[in-house]
Every structure is written in C-alpha cells, then in structure tokens.
Amino acid sequence: MAALPGWRRLKPVMFAARVIGPVPYRLLAVSTNMSSMPATGLIERLLATTYVLWICALAVNLIVESRRLPLITTVAAG
C-alpha cells in the first residue's frame, strides 16, 4: 500500500497496528496460562480497539479516495 500515492498517509497507522497489534495477542496467550489474570478483559478491549481504529482508518481512506477518483477522471476527460 505504500507504493500507492493515496495510501501513503496511512503509513503511521499501518506501522502502529503492526507494532501494537501483536502485543495484546501475546498478553492474552500469557493470561490464559495463569490461573487468575484480572486484566484479561482490558487486554481484549485493547486488542479490539487497536484493530477497530485500523479498520476505521482504512475505511476513511477508501471514502476519501473514492470521492477523489471521479474528479480525476472528469478532469482527464474534459
């Protein structure tokens, strides 16, 4: 996605998801092996929030790019 000009602005979001995303998975794996881990719900919320924000950023960028595309085609045609 970094090769596409319209997607370059999502590079920080993609990097953050790539770095932060695996951390809750590992924490959940550790918490399942412990008998009492009170922060399991918090870890699950962190995992869900990380990926929801990532999906929202992708959706917003798709909306922006889809609105920009007709402008490019009408300028090229006219």
MOLIN-V154180 format. One line per field, one symbol per residue. ss: DSSP state (h for helix, s for strand, l for the rest). phi: phi as a letter, one per 30 degrees, with the letter a starting at -180 (. if undefined). A space follows every 10 residues. Layout:
# MOLIN-V154180
ss = ???
phi = ???
This chain:
# MOLIN-V154180
ss = llllhhhhhh hhhhhhhhhh hhhhhhhhhh hhhllllllh hhhhhhhhhh hhhhhhhhhh hhhhhhhhhh hhhhhhhl
phi = .dddddcddd eddddddddd eddddddddd dddcdbbdcd ddddddddde dddddddddd dddddddddd dddddddc
